[in-house]
Amino acid sequence: MSIQLRVARPGGGQEIVAFEAASDVDAMRMASRRGLRVLSVERAVSRAGDEDRKQAFPLQFFSQELLALLEAGLTVTEALDTLIAKEDRQSTREVLEAIRGDTRQGRNFSEALGRQPACFPDIYVATVRAAERSGNLPGALARYVDYALQFEAVRRKVIGASIYPALLLIVGSAVTLFLIGYVVPRFSVVFQETGREAPWLSQLLMAAGSHIHSHWTAIGGALLLVLLVLAGTISRPEARRRLMHSVLRLPWLAERAREYRLARFYRTVGLLLESGIALGPALGMTSGMFPAREAARLAAARRGIEEGLPLSVALEREQLTTPVALSLMRVAEKSGRLADMLERVGRFHDEELARRIDWASRLIEPLLMTAMGIVIGGVVVLLYMPIFDLAGSLQ
């Protein structure tokens, strides 16, 4: 993919330079070889084929199946043969065959994985490479599978908490449009035949219903066009990413998104440290988890660590910590159990995020039901107000 870096010119000033690299770290290395000083990562644009391939390859299932086969006593090559034999999807089979071919040519498993950057992230390759040195590949895969499952559980919880409010909003809106666009116009015709004047709120409702009923083709077409544009936007990864960034800038959501990124960062660094990777390279591999501004802060924190600062001090100085994380990291630096403590920090923030999601879903659902009830009830009341007025006059 094409990664754009903001670099400092030798004679002064700044410029943005594009590099074709598999990750932010590789792009920074290429810039360093040219003698350029990287200031920040601007953005990374994946090629369409690589993006589709990355989405198509089931990394988590591959890791789980490979782990089960290795624990059963098979070698890596034998496990790959087994996975290729049972695979039905052509794209996944091609990736596995390419990896098997590289291993048969004498390359290490991690090197073979690294030759497929669209399918295997740097963190995964680094974990496997460190496991090959220690001779404990099943243990490293087990840690990565557990790492992936924990984030998958958080993602599913967010999606599950969003489904019911979305369905409630869709159904409520459909019922409201049906009442206003279909029921109200027919009722207004009957009431107009009586020759009586309705309350002004009921008149507004009847006017709106008559307008929707008279122009239902244009209004329906506009709604359909909006839905198609929204669906097309969501289907594009770059547009979806921009939409999510815009939503996550809202005050309350921005803080929750920052905590989630930090939790993922802590767990990833803990996983890499547990695999035997040094702290400096581990921090470099995690820079892609942050937006450009926070990635620049992480790079500054890494430089501080290379100059001799403790991790807690460097991250606190760059505002990449939470109060809980800062306290636990200070304890870990004294006890020498930094990897385990970072995992605990990530787990703590994940559990806190899950509690906030539960709280938000319990609050949003009754609020939406109340809002839908008020809207639909208001339409019904305004619809029956002329009837009540007519009944009172007859009495």
N, C-alpha and C positions, 0 to 999 in steps of 0.2 A: 504494500500500500504506500501511498504518497504521504509523507509526514512533513509538515511545514514547521520549521524552527525559526524563532527570532534570535538572531545572532548579532554580536557587536563587531562592527567593522574595525580592521586594524588601525585605520586612520581616524577613527571616531565616528559616531553615529550608529544606527541600527538598520538592519534589513531582514527580510523574511526569505529563507532559502528552503527549497523543497528537496527532500531526499527520498529515494525509493528504498525502503527498509521494512523489515518484518515487525519492528517494534520501535517505541520511542527511544529505548536504550541504544539499539543499533544505529538509529539516526544520529543520536548524540555522539556516538563513537566515530561515525563517519565525519561529523562536523569537527570533532577534535583532531582527527587526522589531517584535516585541511588547515588546522591552525585557527579555527573559529571558536569564539567563546559563546556558548549557548546561554541565552537569557531566559527563554521560556519555550514551551511547546505550544504552538498556535493551534493546529488542528491536524487530524489524520484522516485521509480519505481513502477508503478501501476500494480496490477495483471490484467491479460488479461481479465478476466470476469468483473472486476470492471470497466475497461476502456471502454469495449464495452457497459456496462450498462449506464455509464455516458454519452456516446455519444448518446445512444438511448433515454434517457429521455429528453423530451422537456421542460426544466425548464422555459424558457421564456413564452411559451404558457400556461403552467400550472399556472404560476403566474398571467397572464392576465385573464384567465378564472376564477380562484379562486377569484380574485379581483372583477370581474363583478358579481359573485354569492353572495359574501359577501355584496357588495353594494346594491344588490337587497333584502337583508334582511335575507338570509339563514345563518344558523350556519355553523361552520366548518365541522361538521359531515355530515350535509345535503348537503353541497357543495361537499364533497368527494363522497357521494353516487351518486350525479348527474354526476360528472366527470367519475366515474367508469362505470356508465350506458351507457354513450355515447362513451367510449374509445374502439377502435377496436384493438389496438396493445397490444399483450399479455404481453410484457415486461413492458410497462407503466402501464397496468392494475395491474400487480403483485405488483409494487411499491405502487400504490395508495391503493390497498387492505391491504398491510402491514401497511401503515400509518393509515388507518381507524381502523384496528384491534388494533393498539397501543392506539389510542385515546379512543376507547370503553373500553379498559382495565384501563382507568383512567390516562394515561400519557398525559402531555401537548402536544400541537401541535408541539412546537419547539423540544421537546424531541423525538417525533415520527419522525420528519424530521432528527434529529441528528443520528437516528439509521439507516439511509440510506446515509452514507457518500459518496458513489459513485455517487449519484444523486444530493445531496444538499451540496454546499460548506459551509465552516464554516461561511463565511460572511452572507450567506442567513439565516442560522440557528440562528446566533447571532441577526440579525435584527428582526426575528420573535420572539425570546425570549424577546428582549427588548420591542417589541410592546405588548406582552402579559402582561407585567408589567404595561404598560401605558394604556392598553385597547384600543389601536388604531391600530389593525391589518390591516384594509384596507389602512390606511395612510402609514404604513410601506411598504406594498406590492406595493402601487402606487409609492413610491419613488424608490423601487428596479426595478420595471418595467421601469420607466423612465431612471434609471441608465443603465439598460441592453440595452434599445433601443438606447441610445446615442452611446454606444460602437458598437452596431450592425450597426448603420449608418456609423461610421468610417470604419468598416470592409468592408461593401458593397462598400463604395467609393473607397477603395484600390483595391478591386477585379474588380470593374467596370473600373477603370483607367488602369488595367493590361490586360483586355480582348482584346481591339483593337490592341495594340502593339504586343501581342502574336499572334493573327490571322494574322496580317500583316507580321510578321516574318515567320510564317509557310507557308503562301501562296507565299511569295517572294522566300523562299528557294525552294519550290516545283517547281515554274516556272523556276528558275535558273537551277535546276537539270534536268528538262525536256529539256531545251535548250541545255545544255552541253551534256547530255547523249543520247539524241534522235535526235535532229535537227543537231547538229554539225557533228556527224559521217557521216550522209547521205550527208551533204554538202561537207565534206572533200573528199568523194569518187568521187563526180562529179568534184571537182577542180583538184584532182590528175590526172584525165584523160586528162586534158589539158597539162600536162607536165611542167607547170610553177611553179616557186618557190614562195611561199607565204611569206609575212612579218613574221619575227620571232615570234612576239606576236601571230599572227594567227596560226602559227605552234604549239606553246605551247598549245593554246586553242584546236586545232584539236587533238593533242596528248592526252590531258586530256580527251576529249570527246570519243576518240577511246578506251582509257583504261577503262573508266566507262562503255561504251557500251559492251566491251568484258567481263568484270567481274561484270556485273550488278547483277548477282545472289549472289555473295559473298558480294558485297557492300550493296545490299538490305537486306541480312540476318544480316549483322553487324549493319546496322541502326535499323532494327527491334529488335535485341537483346539489343541495347542501350536503345531504347524506353521502352522495357519490364522491363529492370533493373531499369530505372528511374521511371516507373510507380509503380513497386514493392517497391521501396524506399519511394516514396511519400505516398503510402498507409499505411506504418507503422508509427504510431505516434512518436515513439522515433527517427527513422531515419529522419522523416520530421522535427522534432524539431532540430536535429543536423544540418540539411541542412539550416534551417532558421537562426540558430545561426551563421553558417559560412557566409551566405550572409549578415547578419546584422553587421558583423564585418568590412565591407567596410567603409571607412572614413565618407562619407556623410550620408550613411544609419545608421551607428552606432549612430550618434548624434540624428537623427530623431527617432530611436528606443528608445533611452534613454528618449527623451522628451515624447514619447507616454507612456512609462512605468510610468514616473513620473505623467503624467496627469491622468492615471488610478489610481495610488496610491492616489493622492489628492482627486479624486472623491470618492474613496472607503472609505477613512478615513472620509471624510465629510458625507457620507451616514451613517456610523456607529455612528459618533458623533450625527447626527440628530436623530438617533434611540434611543439615550440615553446610549450608550456604552462609557465607560471611554477611555481617550486618550491612555493610556498604552496598554490595551487589544486590542484596535483598531489597533494600530501599529503592534502588534504581529500577528493579523489575516491577515495582508497584506504582510507578509514577503514572501509568496509564489509567489508574482507577480514579484519578482526580481531574477536574477541569484545569484549564491552563494556569489560572492564578494559583490554585493550591498545588499544582505540580511544580511550579516555580518555587514555592515555599518548601516543598519536600526536597528539591534539589539543593536549596540553601541549607536545610537541616542536614542533609548528607555531607555537604562540605564542612559543616561544623563538627560532625562526628569524626570525619577524617582528620580534623585538626585537634581532636582529643576531647571533645565535649561528650558527656554522657547522653544517651538517647533521650532520656526524659527532659534534660535541659535543652537539647537541640530542638525537639518537637514543641516544647513549651514556648520557646523563643519565636517559633514560626507559627504559633497558634494552631497546632495540629494535635491538640490533646483535649481531653475532657477532665474534669476534676477527679473522677474515679480512675481513669486511665493513668493520670499523672501520679496518683498515690501508689497504685499497684506497680507501676514501672520503677518507681524509686525503691520499693521493697525488693523487686526482682533484681535490680542492679546490685543490691547488697548481698542477696542470697545466690546470685548466679543462675537463676531459673527464669531467664527473660522469655524464652520461647513459650514455656508453659503459662507464664503470667499474661503474655499477650493473647494467648488463646482464651484465657479466663476473661480478659477485658472484652474481647470480641463477643464471647458468650453472654456476658452481663448486658452489653448494649443491645444484642439481639433479643434477649428476653424483655428488656425494657421497651424495645420497639414493638414486640408482640403485645405487651400489655397496653401500649398506647393505641395500637390498631384495634384491639378488643374494645377499649373505652370509646374510641371514635365511632366504631360501628354500632355500639349500643346507643350512642347519642344521636348519630345521624339517622338511623332507621326510624325511631319514633318522631324525630323532627320532620322527616320527609312525609311520613304517614299523616302527621298533623297538618302539614302544608297542603298535601293533596286533599285531605278531608275538608279543609277550609275552602279551597278553591272549588271543589265539586259541590260541597254544601252551599257555598255562596251562589253558584249558578242555579242550583235547584230552588233556593229561597227566592232569588230574584225572579225566577220563572213563575213561582206560585204567588208572588206578591199581588199581581193583578187579579188573580182568582180570589184571594182573600178580600181585596178591595171590592170586587164585584159582589161577593157573598155578603159583605157588610152592607152594601147599598140595598140589596134585595131585602134584607131583614128590616 
